[in-house]
């Protein structure tokens, strides 16, 4: 009877095809208008904390129109995605895989080579950070860690594939050593990685590690001690998959990439489509609370998000870029000075903003799941929808990261090349590129593309979760609303002039 009712509903929907076409045209027009307005005379800059200062031209259009139009473009794209109701087509898009290369010897050789590169880079970062020149723009440690790692390696991870499991020097160091003295507690999940990521972001933002090479060297050494100790204590696989924030950070971003190396094969997929879990993985998300996290820090096609700890990590990827973007704007610095002016210690103000903002972002996403459950009257609990839709946030985070770090990486590419070419001697004439204005305008496209991909991931996930087309479409609306909010905030931030963070310069 339910199938007959569904068929009658589908027939009724097809009879209103003309109305759908009109709505489709209107949504497409809104999206095109949004992109056209955003492309006119808007310059946005890198909001990364650290090595380079950026400037921008004034907006050629009112900022409120610029931000509202960006949100409208994302909302219109959600309407467009709602018209793609062919389950077979949706499934083919995110299930497509193809072997590009198959060679076990090549894979082994590549892993060995990357392992050596990682060890050499770590040794040079420690050495040059502590004893090298203490000028950030010519110091090997600062330029490699932030321009090469924070920006370049992360962009390569979501644009090409995740090479960190082979490159990770701490994994290589602990390879020959006995590990796993105790069993990793399943109840901890990946919460240690969430806490570690938030701590690393806090240190990057509130301490001069981006400008003080010696402090950076000490920080990397401290991170290495904790990482090696964790791997020795609970085992390499368990630690690098659950406890190490850098490994989890790059594994999440690696799911956006079109390539991955597995079992001696280089496999290709449509970018970001591996964020969508298969039907077997989505069959019973309600068992997540008691499910142990798989071993290993490599990337597979299994579920990326298996519990609320992973949801928190995905939210942290979005929030950390929003936070760093806010505190490096003139308006953000002014707001922090105002609050600190009433007598609160500046670090306390930063702490309240950092943790409070993360809580708001996390709470908004969980609230979206509750609203979705109440709207579609499903037996699936809000926790299940929260876990299922969370991977879409990784696509948003990738767009944010590209917007924050693309120009930053390009401007410092000559300096990066110089320090890599002569790691034991400081460049005598470091070059920092001054980029044309149109490069900063790409930031808007990066943010919007990340959100559009996230909407498709959410759309595809909904069709995997719900047999009813109406339920699948309506379940996405609260999450799209939250995404529009994220879009508006991020577009507003990259439209603002940057400055040195208040009290931290």
N, C-alpha and C positions, 0 to 999 in steps of 0.2 A: 504493500500500500504506500509505503514511504517513497519507493522508487517511482510509482505512478504519479504521486503528487509532485515529485521533483521534475518528472518529464512534462507534466502539465505546466509547471512554473516556467520551465525552459521554453515551451511553446509560446507561452504568454510573453516571455521576454523577447523572443524573436519577432513577435508581431509588432513590438515597439521599436523596430530597428531604425526607423526614421528619426525617432526622438533621440536614440542613442547617437546616431550620426551627428545630429545637431550639437549634442553635448560634447561629443568628441572634438568637433571643429572648434567649439568655444574653448575647451581645455587646451587644445593645441595652440590656439591664438594667444591664450594667456601665457603659455610657456614661452612662445616666440617673443611676445612683447616683453616678458620679464628679462629674457636673455639680451634682447636688443637694448633695453634701458640700462642693464648692468654693463654692457660693453661700451657705453658712451662716456668717455672722459673720466672714468673712475680709475684711480690709481691706488693700489693697496700694497703694503710693504710687508716684508718679513718681520714677524713678531717674535722671532727666536730670542731667547735670553743669551747674551754673551758677546760674540766677537765683532759684530758689525753694527754700525749705526745706519738707520734708513731714514729717508725723507720721502714725502709724497706731495703731489700737487693737490690743491683743493678739489673737492668733488664738484663736478660740473652740473650735478643734479642734486636736489635736496636729499640729505641722508635718509630721512624717513621714507622717501619714495624708493630709494635704492634698496633699503632693507626689506620693506614691505613687498617689493616686486620680486626679490629673491625668494621670500617665503611663498609668494603666490606661484612662482615657477615650480617649486617643489610640490606644492599642493596640486597644481594642474597635472604634474607628471603622475601623481597618485591616481587621479581620475583616468588618465590615459592607460595606466597599468590595469585599472579595473576592467577595461574592455577586453583584455587578453584573457579569455576564459577557456581556451582550448588546453585541457590538462596535458594532452600528449605533446603539444608544442612546448609548454612550460617545462615539462619533464625532460624533453630532448635538449633544451637549452642548458640546463644545469647538470645533466648527466653525461654530456659529451666528454669523452676522454680519447686521447690518441697517443700512441707511443712514438716519440720523435727520434729516440736513439736508444739502443740497447747494447750495453757493453759493461760487464762486470769489472774487467781489468781497468777500464777507463774510470769507472766509479771509484775503485780502490785507490788508483793513482791520484785522482782529484782530491779525495779525502785526506790522503797523506800530505799532498802539497799544501792544501788549505790549513791543515794542522800545523805544519811548519811555519807558514805565514803568520798564523795566529800567535804562536809562541814568540817569534821574533818581534812582532808588533808589540806584544805585552812587555817584553824586556826593554824595548826602546822607549815605550811610554813611561815605564817606571824610572829608567835611567835619565832620560831627557827631562822628565817632569821634575825630578829632584835636583839634578846637577846642571841641567841645561840652562840656556838663557831664560831669564825670568820675564821676558816680554812675550805676551800671549800670542801676538800675530806671527811670531817667528819660531815659537816653541813647538817642537815635534809633538809633544804629548797633547797640548791643547788643540792644535789644528787637527790632528788625527782623530782624537776622541770626539770632538764636536762637529767639525766639518766632514770628517771621513766616516765616523760611526753614527753619531746622533742624527746627522742629515743623510749622508751618502749611503751608508749600509742599510739604513731603514728604508730609504726610497728604493734601493735595489731589491730589497726583500719583498715589498709588495708590488713592484713593477716587473720583477723577473722571477725570483724564487728565494727560498730561505736556505742560505749556505751556512748559517751560524752553527748548527750541530757539528759540522766538520771544522769550522773556523775557530770555535770556542776554545781558547787556550787552557781554560781551567778543566774542561772535559778531557783534553789531551793530557794534561799534567796528572790527572787522577786515574788515567787509563791503566797503568801498570800496577797501581796500588790496590790493596785489599779494601773494599768498601762495603757498606751495609752492615755496620755493627749492630744497629737496631732497625726494626721495621718502621717504615714511614706510617704515621697514624692516618688512616683514611679520613677520620673526622676532620682533620685539618684542611683537606682538599687543597685548593690553591690559594687559600687566604694568606699564607706566608708570602706568596708572590705579589698579591695585592698590596700588602703592607710594605713590601720591599720597593715596589714601583712608586708608591706614594712617598716613601722616604727619599728615593733617588730624585724625584721631581722637586721635593722640598729643598734638598741640598743644592740642586742645580740653580734653583730660583733665589734662595735666600743666603747663599754663601758665595764667595768669589772664586769658585772652582773654574769658572769659564775665563777668568783673567789672571789667576794665580797658579802658575805651573806647578810649583812645589806642593801647594795644597791639593791640586788635582792628583799628583803622583801619590801622595799619602792616601787620598780617598780611594784610588784604584787599588793600592796595596791592601787597604782595609777591606774593600769589597772582595778581593781575591782570597784573603784569609777566611772570611765568612763563607764564601762559595766552596772553597776546597774542604773546609771543615764540614759543611753540610753534606757534600757529596760523599766524604769518607764516613760520615755518621749514618746516613740513611740509604746510601747507595747512589751511584751516579744517575741512573735512570729516574729514580723517584725524585731526587733533588732538582735535576734540571727540568723536569716536567712540571713540578709542583711548587718548588720553593725558590728557584732562581728567577728574579723578575726580568732580567735581560733575555733569558731563553724563552720564557713565556711570552714576553713582549714581541719578540721576533717570530715566534710560532704563530701567534694570532695574526700578525701582519702577513705572514707567509701564505695564509689562506686566501688572500686577495690575488696572489700572483698567478700567472698563467702556467708556470712550470714547477715541477717538483721531481726530485730524484728519489726513486724507490725501487728496491730489489734489482738494482743494476739497470734500471730503465729511466729515461727521461720522459716524463709524461706531460702532455699539454692538455689544458682545459680552458674554457672561456673565463677570462679574468673575473674573480670574485664569486664564481658559481660554486666553488667548493665550500663557501660559507653556508650553503643550503644543505641540511642533513637529509639523508635518504630516508625512505619510509620505514626501514627497520630501526633506524636510530630514533625516529620520532614516534615510534609505536607506543612507547609507554614512558613518557618523561616523568611520571609520578614516582618512579622508582629511583630517581636521581639521588635522593637524600642518603640512601644506603649504598650507593654505587661507588666502587673504588675507582680512582683515576688510573688510567692505563700507564704502564711504565714507558720510559723513553721520552726524549725531547724532540724526536723527529716529527714530521708532518704526515698525516694519513688522511684518508677520506672519511674517517669516523667523525663522531660529533665533536665539534670544537668546544661548544658550551654544554656542560653537563650538570651544572648546579649554580646556585646563587653566587658562589665564589667567582665563577667564570663571568657571570653577569656583571659583578662588581669590577672585574678586571677590564671588561669591554667598556664599561662606563668610564673607568679611569683613563682609558686611552683617549676618549673624547674630552674629558674634563681637564686633563693635564695641559692640553694645547689651548683650551679656553682660558685656563688660569694664567698660563705664561703670556698669552696674548693680552689679557686684561691688565696685568701688572706692569707691562711694558708700554702702555699707552699713556698719553698725557692725562686723559680723563681718569684712568685707573689710578695713576700716581696721585692725582689731586684728591680723589676720594679717600685713598689711604692716609694722606696727610691730614685730611679733615677729621677722620675718625681718630687718628692718633693724637690730634690736637686737643681732644677732650681729656687726655691723660693716660690713655692706654699705651702700653709698650708696643712699638712698631711690629716686633716679631709676633706678639699676640694677635695683632690685627691681621697679619698675614696668615697666621695659623687658623684663626676663626674663618677667614675668607676661604682658605684652602679646603679645610675639612667641611665647612658649612656648604660651600658650593658643590663639593663632591656629593654630600648627602642630598642636596636638592636634585642634582642630576640623576642620582640613583633612585631617589624616591619618585621622581617624575616618571621614570620608565616603569617602575613597579606599579604605580598608580594607573598607568596606561593599560596594563594587563588586567587590573581589577575592573576598569571601565569596560574593556572589551568583553570580559566574561559577563558582566551585567547586561550589556547591549545585545549579545547574541544568544543568551540563555543556553549556554553549553554546560555540560557536566565536567568539562576540563577545568581544573583549578587555576587561579591566576598565576601560581608559581610555574605551572607547565608552560603557559603562554610567555611568561617572562623569559624563561630559559630558551624557548623555541625561537623567539624573535630577536634575542640579544645579538646573534652574529651579524645582523644588519648594521649594528653600531660600528663594527670594525671597518666597513666600507666608508662610513662617515669619517672615522678617525683617519683613514688613509688620505681622504681628500683634505682634511684639516692639516695633516702633517705636510703634504705637498705644498699647500698654500703658505704654510709657515716657513718652510725650509728650502724651497726650490731656489728662490733668488739668493738666499743665504749661501747655499751650496755653490751656485754659479759664481758668486762674487769672490768666494774664497778658493775656488778651484785652482787658480795659479799658485796660491800659497801652499795648498795641499800637494800639488805636483812638486813644488820646490823642496818641501820637507821630506817627501818620500824619495826624491832623487838623491838628497844628501842628508840622511837622518842624523849623522854625527856632527854636522856643522850647520850653524844657523844661516839662513839665506841673507845675503848682504843687502839685497834690494827687494823686499817682499812686495808682491803686487796684489792689490785688491781691486777687482773689476768694478767699474761704475756701470750699472746696467741701464739700458734704455727704458723709458717709462712703460712701454707696452708689455714688458716682462712682468711687472707688478700687476698689470691687469689680468694676467693669467690666473692669479690667485682666486679670483671670483669664479672662473671656470672650474678650477680644481675643487672648490668647495661644493659647487652645484653638481658636478659630475659625481662626486662621492655620495651626495644625498640621493641623486637619481638612481645610482646603482643600489644603494641601501633600500630604496623603495621597491625595486625589482626583487631583491633578496627577500624582503618581507612578504611581497606578493606571492612569490614562489613557495615560501614556507607555509603561508596560510593555505594554499591549495594542497599541500602535503598533509596538513593537520585536519582539514574539514572536508567531508564528502559533499556538503552543500555549497554551491557557488555563492549563494547569498551570505552564508556564514563566513566563508573565506574572505569575501570582499569587505564585509562589515567589521570583521575582526581586526583589520589593518588600520581602520580610521583613527583610533586613539594613538597608536604608535606613529602614524603619519603626522598627527597633530604635534606630538612631542618632537618629531624630526623637524617640522617647520619651525618650532621654537628654537631648536639647536641651530638651524640655518640662520634665522634672524640674528641670533646672538653672535655667531661666527662672522657673518657678513658685516655686522656693525663693528666688530673688533678690528677686522682687517681694513676697515674704512677710516680708522682713527690714526692720527699721527703718533709715532712712537717716541719714547724717551727712556731714560735710565730709570729703573724702578725706584720708588721713593725710599729713602733711608738705606738703600743697598748699593748705591753707586760708589 
